[in-house]
Each structure stands twice: as structure tokens, then as C-alpha cells.
Amino acid sequence: MSNIDNQNMTSTSGFAKGLFIGGLIGAAAALLFAPKPGRDLRSDLSDKITVVSDKTKDVASVVSSKATDLAKTVSTKTADVAKTVSESKDNIVSSVTKASADVANEAAKADKEVMDATAQAAKDTQKQLNANS
């Protein structure tokens, strides 16, 4: 046999050995990672779905409880703010009413002073007219 024929036999033999070993490894992996029978798989899936469903219900319950607490807190805070605003409004109305009364009193005093000054000026003018005549 020639040297080339020897190399072809060796490479063909190596390829066949690799193919055989690869097939064995593939078969072993398939057996190790093969899924469970349908009944067992459905049972496991059912158990997992039940666990997920229970956890979802627990989370929903906690979220609902927290939302209720938050709503109560917001309601209380809103009532407090409304009360504060109402008290502030009453204080502002009282202050404006008092200021308005003060302005009215000051205007009345100023009006009286102007009237008195006008009357005095009229008397003074009358005296001067009588004195000049």
C-alpha cells in the first residue's frame, strides 16, 4: 500500500472512532437530560403552578393591604390639610374684616377732620369778610 492509502485509512479510522465516541456521549446526555414521563411532568407542572398561584395571591393580598393603608393615610392627610386651609381661611377673613373696619374708621376720622377744617375755614373767611366790610 502506498503512503497516501495509509493516511486515508488512518483518517477514516479516526473519523469512525470519533463518530462512535460522539454517538455514545450524545446517547448518555440524552438519557441524563431526557424529560420525565408525561404523567410525572404534568404533576410537577401542576405543583409549580399551584405554588406560583399561591404566591401571587399572597402578593396581591399584601398589595391590597398596603393600598388600603395608603388610601387611609391619604384620606387622613387630606382631611388635615382641609382643616388647616379652613382655619387659615377663617383667619384671613377675620384679618381682612378687621383691616376693612380699620380703614373705614380711618376714613371716617379723615372725613370728620376735613369737615371740621372746612367749617373752620368757612368761619375764618366769614370773619374776614365781616371785618372788611
RAWOZI-V18235 format. One record per backbone hydrogen bond with DSSP energy under -0.5 kcal/mol. NH is the residue of the N-H (numbers start at 0). CO is the residue of the C=O. If there is no record, write none. Layout:
NH/CO
NH/CO
This chain:
5/1
6/2
7/3
8/4
9/5
10/6
11/7
12/8
13/9
14/10
15/11
16/12
17/13
18/14
19/15
20/16
21/17
22/18
23/19
24/20
25/21
26/22
27/23
28/24
29/25
30/26
31/27
32/28
40/36
41/37
42/38
43/39
44/40
45/41
46/42
47/43
48/44
49/45
50/46
51/47
52/48
53/49
54/50
55/51
56/52
57/53
58/54
59/55
60/56
61/57
62/58
63/59
64/60
65/61
66/62
67/63
68/64
69/65
70/66
71/67
72/68
73/69
74/70
75/71
76/72
77/73
78/74
79/75
80/76
81/77
82/78
83/79
84/80
85/81
86/82
87/83
88/84
89/85
90/86
91/87
92/88
93/89
94/90
95/91
96/92
97/93
98/94
99/95
100/96
101/97
102/98
103/99
104/100
105/101
106/102
107/103
108/104
109/105
110/106
111/107
112/108
113/109
114/110
115/111
116/112
117/113
118/114
119/115
120/116
121/117
122/118
123/119
124/120
125/121
126/122
127/123
128/124
129/125
130/126
131/127
132/128
